[in-house]
Amino acid sequence: MWVISKRRFDVTKLRFLLKNALSTKLIRTAMETDETGKTNLESLLDSYGEKTKLSPVQRMKLYPIIKVLDIVKKSFGRDTETFKKDLKDPVIRKIILNSFNSLLTYGLSTPQNFHMPLMVVWNYTNDCNLRCKHCYQNAGPGGEKRDEMSTEEKMRVVDELHQNNVVTIYFSGGEPLVAPDFFDIAEYAKKKGFYLCIATNGTLMTEKNVERIKNIGFGYIAASLDASTPEKHDTFRGVPGMWERSCEGIRRLVDAGVTTCIQFTLTKENFDELPKMFDLREKLGAYKVIVYNYIPCGRAGFENDPTPEQKEEALRIMYEKIDAGYHVVAATAPQLGRYCKEKNASSMIIAHYADVKSKELSTISDIVGGCGAGRVYCAVQPDGLVTPCVYMPHLVAGDLRKQSFKEIWQESPLMVSLRDKSDLKETCGSCEYNGVCGGCRARAYEYTGDLKGPDPGCIKNKEVYYSLIGKLKKQEKQKRA
């Protein structure tokens, strides 16, 4: 993806162009199709920088969009020839087409609702070679069984996501590499122009598997490590010897030139490990540490959920890394965006999508927003059920065996409700950082039974956490007994 230059990203000018009274008409014109089914915008992307390929009438109609592309080109420090190549990249084209459709459907908003998700996390299989304490999917030996899709059904899912300009497929599980047809489907998806990632426990990164990953061209691999030493990690993962195998897998990936991140789930049990994970990242040569929100669902219980005070301390630790300019951290906790805004940070984390290096660019975080469940991304389950988030494994929005992906994303009452932040309960509802954060909807649901409830993981909602946690722990203990 593009490396952001130090030049000022003129968000004000871009906002003016997109929120101008004529913008809706302009965007509608851009998305009109010709007799071949190609949109005017696609024709423009094909011809950018080459005056002869568009007629004078087309150029006149699309002139404001040409100016938008010029602003983007300058802001990212790209010359015309390089930018022309960028616009032929299928990933970038999907982003642009998806964004224009989103503006046409919802207008420019903060946070932005998307015509189609930018990312689909695909829980590819519920099979796994480990038995982790915190598995949101309750996967692996003795875990939940699902009527998983056939290879043919999976290919149809890829086709649907492609037709709807979904940008990224993030394969998760279970352990994706356990599935016999995983690489066949991944290769098929890559040929369709997707940006591909894998969330893996890292233990199956044999030389052969690493070679296939490199040849297919995955954007990055996120391998799990939950501690800086073997004992704590292996206890967490349920199988001895896995820390060494995961570290070996990360080294293989790094040595092969594959961008590799460490994914670390913050719990009470491993809270003290967070600073050490950044040292381990450097030692292993990994790109970033992705710090995952602990959500008490699946096998994850309330007793291991960090307190709001612990979470705020974790935000401080991550912020120090960001503010120092290291850019070695990402997080799924939407509160990190709030924390950076409170500190008037010189850099900004945009959820787990990206980090940006200037205050001007941090305005993008207002548009992308915090919790993206049902708004920016969703999850596909092994049996074809669609949920708003991987941490909502049983809140079903639709079934790909019976419905189209487009119908589920755009019409499911569950998805539609999650896009509306106007009715969030207190204090999330009145928080000045509602747009950039809005709280984790999965955490709110697990604690309060209400998708629009307050997120008890935030320090601003600590009274909610302490009023509920004792009762929830007791209920959980009785249920297990």
Summary of the structure (lengths in Angstrom):
residues: 481
radius of gyration: 22.2
end to end distance: 49.9
largest distance: 74.8
contacts: 1649
relative contact order: 0.09
helix: 46%
strand: 11%
